[in-house]
Amino acid sequence: MTAATDVVVVGAGLAGLAAASRLVDAGAKVVVLEARERVGGRTLTLPAADGTPIDHGAHWIGPTQDRIAALAERVGVTSYPTYERGVNLEFHDGRTYRYEGDILDGDDPVNAVAIGQAIRELEAMATAVPLEAPWAAEQALAWDSQTVETWLQARVSSERVRTWLREIIRGTLAAEARDASLLHALFYIRSAGGMALLIGTGGGAQERRFHQGAQTVSIRLAEALGDRVVLGAPAEVVRQEAGGVVVEAGGRALAGGRAILAVPPAVAGRIRYRPALPGWRNQLTQRAPMGSVIKLHALYDEPFWRHEGLSGFAISDSGPVSVVYDDTPEAGSPGVLVGFMEGEHAQSWARRSPADRRAGVLARLADFFGEPAGRPLELLERSWAEEEYSGGCYGGYFPPGVWTSVGQALREPVGRLHWAGTETATDWNAFMEGAVQSGERAADEVLAAG
């Protein structure tokens, strides 16, 4: 049975729901098709055993992320500051060191200076990357012909400094420096407004958290959209016909004037298109792998590390857990540490047994915070590579050569098909802010097309 609407939106993550809300506000008829039995995409909030809401996907927002903040305010989702008072920890060469502020390698001033110099050089290069068209940068071909690792080998003499910079790349792209195009990393840095915003807590991307959990924004947007949102409907075929599109999903066929595909490029590439997509778009979806992340939460009676003057932030030069934050609720209990396995750490540890992962995680938490950290009340994990309709987190990234060969296909409509998803964002790419921007941009394209 074929139903009719103005716009079919594929994907009920933040991008798809933001697009649908904007279209409905403009008076358009919209249906949102979601493959999962839930909304929210790469946001997912579930209760721990004691009922504490735990964000297993995206959950922080910070300065300049105005769209997601406005959307949250619109649906009544409030936020509070991430705890960051106290001394930070770094683990390298088998030992844990304390440091204050944002200066890694605080025990070695020479390395600390070298890290700062490398970051400043990357930021200076990033300012030359046009966000709407990275392929148009004067040095685009040179930068897109190498990986971040190639640049590190050429520009940074200290292996220890290179190790920390690899960790920064791993922690932002959820990929290895050897995998990502230097041009893509520069684009990513500029899309966030610089490294300080990208990696910072106070004054940065990790500044605030939602009281009710990040997925609540999507849940409330979907509630407002009502029966326009259809769950359990994976898009299988998208057909462009004279005057419109037909999306076949979950045994139904839905006709519309246009379609917005608000899913990662790698997921969009699994859908069949009739007629087939142009080769340049098909090639793009083949070459935009997802990052690899396993997100972990350890719950304790209280945030005991605070009594020792620690902020709860820790970073390691080795796996399995490479970065940890204090994720305790605003009320102060239970104590929660959130940790991340990213890039090759996530890939290698995902192949191990749950018991091995648990032992490895608890051992590293104990390295950071002492023996009590190895005895949580509960340890939760979420491997985003196992999510069929995400394929990974935090977002898709570009290896060398993609931006300068087929990058123009990322946002360019194909007939009546429009592309959204945080990978298509120019502001805060791969963040919730980027998802919202992409959905609103795609909705504006549809409205302008008439």
Buried (B, 14 or more C-beta within 10 A) or exposed (E): EEEEBBBBBBBBBBBBBBBBBBBBEEEBEBBBBBBBEBBBBBBBBBEBEEEBBBBBBBBBBBBBBBBBBEBBEEBEBEBEEBBBEBBBBBBBEEEBBBBEEBBBBBEBEEBBEBBBEBBEEBBEBBEEBBEEEBBEBEBBEEBBBBBBBBBBBEEBEBEBBBBBBBBBBBBBBBBBBBBBBBBBBBBBBBBBBBBBBBBBBBEBBBBBBBEBBBBBBBBBBBEBBEEBBBBEBBBBEBBBEEEBBBBBBBEBEBBBBBBBBBBBBBBBBBBEBEEEBBEBBBBBBEBBBBBBBBBBBBBBEEBBBBEEEBBBBBBBBBBBBBBBBBBBBEEEBBBBBBBBBBBBBBBEBBEEEEEEBBBBBBEBBBBBBBEBBBEBEBBBBBBBBEBEBBBBBBBBBBBBBBBBBBBBBBBBBBEBBBBBBBBBBBBBBBBBBBBBBBBBBBBBBBBEEE
